[in-house]
Amino acid sequence: MTSSTRPTRRRSWARLRTAQLAVGLTALATVAACGSDDPGGSDKTTDVTITVALNSEPPPQASLDAFERETGITVKWVNIDWDSLQTKISAAATANTYFADATDVDWSRVGQLGRLGWFYPMDDYLDTDAMAADMPQLASFTSDGHVVGIPYDASFMVTTINSDLYKKAGADANPATMQAYTDGLKKIKDAGVVKYPLNIPFAAAEGLSTYWYEATEAFGGTILDESGAPQFTSPDSAGYRAAQWMIDAMTSGLVPPGNINVADSQGQQTLMAKGQVASTFSDYSGTVGSLYNIPESSTVVDQVTYLATPGTDGPAANLSNPDGIGIPKQAKYPDAAAKFIEWFTDAKQQVDFAGVNGPEKALPAYAMPSHLSAVEEMTAKGDLVGGEVLAAMLKTSKPVFEGGAPAWYPKFSNAVYTNLHAAATGEMSVADAIAAIADTADQLANES
């Protein structure tokens, strides 16, 4: 199965309910502490069984068998939904008890995990410096100079457009700036091609936060500095202008009124995939091949393309939100886990996981390789829709937060999407929403 026919791996819109997960964490930690094996920490790497816990189906058994024959390491795979997985990781670390030898390190939790010291630095086990050039998103997993996890897939925010709708309206289908992009949307609306051309998921959920981050990057700025101080309070700052642009798009009728309660996945499936809107400014890499070009789920097959994300004076960078894998401090066999991670994240292995060398080697619902060389190989073989554009975007993709997501990111994100949602409903002004978000950032940074 190639990436052009594989279903999207739905995870970004369900990721950051970590603040909700904190409720009951102490109880879960107590349960984990009772009846669990004590942490081991053996450096043994042969004739051992390691537990790998991820929010993913396992690789083909033949692949795992080959790994076992090569290394003497047996893999016990556990597939857990993202929310429950984060709870189990936190509970095990808090109780200092064994949960898994290798498990999820999400980009949004890197700062938290790094600060708490719950995971071994991967640079102690693998040559992460040598990986960096071919794995651009490795920077998203670095905290205080140490790599907390290794990205095993690539995910980043992209702009998608329905080129057919743009052509019908006579609008520029390749706008390079935010002004040109906005003008094109207005032209599509005025021409009556679609009533509401822009998809922004204004539901109070993580997808609204990440949309704002990418829009802020497009306007030429950042959200937080390395100390966690807000960079968006001034009306002429990129973050403020991005928020104003998003709210203006809603109030001026570029965005469907019903989007006030639409999450990102809903907007992709019911609006973009059905030709109800002409563009999603902050979409997810891979959606063209995995959703919009699938006849069973889309009425716009071969109409949607990736657009180099518009910026102030030209295309902007794309912000990363990938999945990673790391080794908890309570792992029984950290050295064996490191060998597995090296194998699991290898470029050649990722090409197999992507289905390029046959469906029998594919990892179910695998999104996109984290290795640039693997993406380029897929593109050369025609196995990645929009591959050339995606490869270029991956190469220049950058972390949402240069210093890694702060330990208090979940609470910050909650403030972002709650207040932007309120501004979109008219309950508060953009100025008040920005002030509330900034106050939350300042408070959390001072408490940390």
C-alpha positions, 0 to 999 in steps of 0.5 A: 500500500502506498501513501497515496492510498493509505488512510490518514493517521489521525492524531494531531487533533487528539493529542493535547488533552494532557491538561484533562489527563492530569485529573486522576494522575495520582490515583493512576500512579498509585495503581501503577505502583502496586503489582508492577515489576520494579525498574530494571535497567539492564544493559543486556541486548540479546535474548531479551524481550522488550515492550514497545508501546505506541499509538500505532499498529505494529510493523508486519510480524515478518519485519519484527521477526527479522529484527529478532533474528538479527539482534536476539531482541524480541518485541512485544508491541502494545497499541494504546490510544494517545490519551491513555498512553500519555497517562500511562507514561506519566503514571509510571514515571511518577511511581518510578515503575516499569511500563515500557522499554520504548514509548511515545515522545510527542513533540508537544511534550518534549519540554516537559519530559526533558525538564522532568528527566523521565526519559534517557537522552537518546544522544547517549545511545545513538549518534544523533548528530549524524542523524540531524542532516537527514532528519530535519525534525530532530530539532523538535525533540531536543530539550536543554541540548539533549535529544529526548526522542527520535522522530519516527514519522514526519508531520508538519503543517501545510497549506492546501488549496482546491486548484479547480475552485481557484481556476473557476474564480480566476484566482491566483492558485499560487499566492506567495504572500498572505495578502495575495492568499487573502485576496484570492479567497475574497475573489473566490467568494465574490465570484460565488464559486463557494460561499465560504472559501476558507477552512479554519477549525474554530472549535476550542481544541488543539487544532485551533492552537496549531492553526494560529502557530502556523499563521504566526509563522506566516506573518513572520514571527514566533509565539514564545521566546526560549524563556517562554515569554510571549512574543505576540502582545503588540498589535504589530507583532506576528502573533497578534496579526495572525489572530486578527487575520483569523478572526477577520476571516470569520467575521467577514464571511470567508469562513463558514459560520458553522466552523465555530464548532468544527475541529480540524479533522472535521474540517478536512473530512466534511469541508475540504474533502467535499469541495465546500471550501477552497483552502485550509491554511494550516492542514497536515502533511500527507492529507492530499494522498491519504484523504483528498485523493481517496474516492471513498472519502472525497469528492475532490480527487485530483483537485487539491494540491499543496501550496508553499505556505504564504508568508509576508514577503514570500513562502514561510516555513512549515512548523513541525508536529511529528511523533517520536519514540524514546526510552523511559528511565524505568525501562528494563532493557534500555540498551536493547530499546535503543537498538530497536529505535535505531532499527525502527527509525532507520531510513531504509526501514521507513521506506518499507513502512511507507509501502514502497517495497510492497504492502507486506512490508508496510506499517499500517496507517504510516504517515510519512518518513522522518528521513528526508532521503526516504521521502526523496526516494518515495518521490522519485518512485512516484509513491508520494503524492506531492512528494517534491513539494513535501520534500522541500517543506520537510527540509526547511520545517522548523519546531513550533518552539525553538527551545522545545515545547515548554513543560507547561505547554498543555495549559498554554494551548488550552488558553490559546484555543479557549480564548481564540474560540471566544474571540471568534464567537464575539464573546471577547475582542482580539485584544482581550483574547491576546492579553488573556493568552499572554497572561497565562504564558507569563504566569506559567513561565513564572511558576516554572 
